[in-house]
Each structure stands twice: as C-alpha cells, then as structure tokens.
C-alpha cells in the first residue's frame, strides 16, 4: 500500500507521483484523502510537488473536482490539466 511505503521511505522529496489504479476507475479513496495528502506534504521538500493521474469523464467530473478540492485543503497551490483525447486529468499541488 502506498501509505505504508510513504511512512517508511525517507524524504524529503522534490516530486511524489500518485498513479494508483488497479483495475479501478478512480484512485482508491485512501490515496486521495486529507490524511494522505498531508502525509505526502510532510515528506516534500519546500517547493516540492505531488502530481496525480485522476480519472475524469470531463471538466465537470465530480470525482476529479473532489480530489482537487481535497488537495486544495492541504496545499496552497493546486492546478488541473485535462489530458487530450483521454479520460484522465493531471492534478498538481505545490508545497510552499
């Protein structure tokens, strides 16, 4: 599990990439929670980023919006980009 690996791996890191799909449509809930994002933020170096591949059916996708809103509750800077011709978007948050 990514949360266990995060607890035992040493930091700080400049980049954490979350691309956690195992036959699922969306990221597992425990990897897009405030607790997980705060733990990631605690491992990032100042200016470090966390990037997520988020399944999305369009700009109004409620799950993608919820993941971004949760990121925004833990990080000061969050951006989202749609992946062209794909059912994904990339969400990036920066530790300031």
Secondary structure as UniProt FT lines:
FT   HELIX           2..8
FT   STRAND          13..18
FT   HELIX           29..31
FT   HELIX           34..43
FT   STRAND          44..55
FT   TURN            59..60
FT   HELIX           62..72
FT   TURN            73..74
FT   STRAND          77..82
FT   TURN            84..85
FT   STRAND          88..94
//
